[in-house]
Amino acid sequence: MRLFIPILSVTLCGVALAAAATAADDPPPKAYGDLVACRDVAEAGARLDCYDKATAEIERARSAKELVLMDKASIRKTKRSLFGFSLPNLPFFGDGDGEGKSKEAEELQTSFASLRSLGYGKWQFTVPEGGTWQTTEALNAQPKIGQEIVLKKGVAGGYWLRVGKNVACRVKRVG
């Protein structure tokens, strides 16, 4: 059983590292290269020792924040929390499906986590993913916490908010 756990964790770490490295066309981190090199060790005991050392180094680097490991779910969650911000082209935030822009990058289906009236029909609100937004024009609906909404990317860097079946209004991310 001792062999199974390190190899499983090594495989998961290796996949995350390989995906990020391949996407950026950069050589993989040394810790990953050392891990992959363990496969070529012929003798079982020496190979296990190699894997143990390689996984220890990966864990040390991760603990020291020299190495970040993210799975697809973590990347998706992070992308959702950053919706509305302009970000540089980061290889690990790619669409992941190789088919161009995803719907996920163009809109966010979420709900109101908090609401605050700014007067004159304008609102400031937060979403569960962590963003703070403001309407830039009067909202033609009375919003309620927990109500389902859609934030959609518009042209020229703008964003739209649709509450239920009401007409969309312009919004901006403020935090």
N, C-alpha and C positions, 0 to 999 in steps of 0.2 A: 504494500500500500504506500510505502514511503516514496517509491518511484512514481506512482500515478499522480499524486498531488503536485509535485514540482513540474512534471511534464505538462499537466493540464494548465497550470498557471503560466508556465513558460509559453505554451501555445497561444493562450489568450493575449498575453503581453506581446508576443511576437507578431500576431495578426494586427494589433493596433499600431505597433511601431512600423510594420511593413507598409500598411495602408498610408500612413502619414508620409513616410519616406518616399514611396513610389509616387504619390501625388505631387510631391514637391520636386521630383527628379534630383533630389539630393542623396548623397550616400546615407545609409541608415546609421543610427548612433552606434558607437563602439560596443555598448552593452548588448545590443541586438546582434551585431556581427559575431560577438563571442558566443552568444547563445546558439546561433545557427551552426557555428563551427563545432559545437559539441556533437552534432549528428554524425560527424565524420570519425569520431573516436571509436575504434573497433572493439576494444575490450569493455565489457559491460560495467565493471566496477569503476574504471577510469571515466567512462562516459557519464555515469551517475555522479561522480565527483565533479566533472566538468559542468553538468547541469546544475548541481547544487551551488557551485561558485557563481555561475552565470546568473541564476535567479537571485542569489543574495546581492549581487551587484545591481541588478535591475531594481530590487526592492530598496537598496540603499539610495540609489539615484532618485527613485520616486519619492522616498521619504524626505530627501534633501531638496525636493522640488527642482531637480535638474532634468527630470524626465516626467512627462505627463502622459497618462494612458486614458484614452477615451473610447468607449464603445459607441455604436451607432445611436443607441437610445440617449446617451449623454450628449452627443453632438446635436441631436434633434432638439433636446430640451434647451440647450444653450442657444441654438439658433432661434428658438421661439422666444426666449427671454430677451434677445437682442433685436427682435423685429422692430423696425422703425429707425434704427441707427444705420448710418452709412459705414460700412466696414470695408477694409481692403480685401483683395482676393486672397483668402487664406485657404491653403490646399485642404485642410482637414474640415472645412466648412462647405466643401463641394456638395453638389446634389447627391452624389453617391450612386446614382443610377445610370450615369453616362448619357442621359437623354436630354441634356440642356436644362433650362430652368424648371424647377418643380413648382407646383401650385403652392407648396409650403413656403416658398420664398416670396410669393406674391400676395398672400393673404394669411391672416391669423384668425381662426374661429375660436372665440374665447368667451368670457363673461366679465361683467363689472365686479371687481373685488371691493372697491370703495368709490364713493361719489362725493363731490363737493361742488356746490353751485358757485359760479363766478359772477352771477348776475346777467341780466339781459339774455337769458336762454343759453348761456355758455356754461360748460361744465369742465371740471378737472376730474379725471378718474384713473384708477389703477386697474390692472388686470392680474390674474393669479400668476402669470409668468414673470411678473416683476416690473413691468413698465408703467410709467406715469405719462398720461396723455392729457391734452386739452383740446376742446373743440375750438375752432377759429371762427365759427359762425353759430348762430342760434340753432339748437337742436329742436326738431319739431316733434319730439316725443318726451314723455316724462320717464327718465331712466330709473331703474331699480337695481339695487345690489343683487347679483346673481343672474341677472337677465343676460341671455345669450346675445352676443354681438359678433360682427365681422369687421375686422380692420383690413383694409385692402390698399395695396400700393397703387398710387395713381401715376400720372405722367409728371415729368420734371421733378421728381423727388417728393411729391406730395402724397398724402394718405387720406383715405376716406373711412368713415365710420357708418356702418349700417346697423340700426337697432330694430330688430324684427323685420317687418315689411315696410317700414317707413323709408322715406327718401334719405339717401346718404348725405352726410355733411362732412366738411373738411375738418381734419384733426392734425395735430402735430405732437410728436413725442418730446416731452420735456424732462424726462428722467428715467 
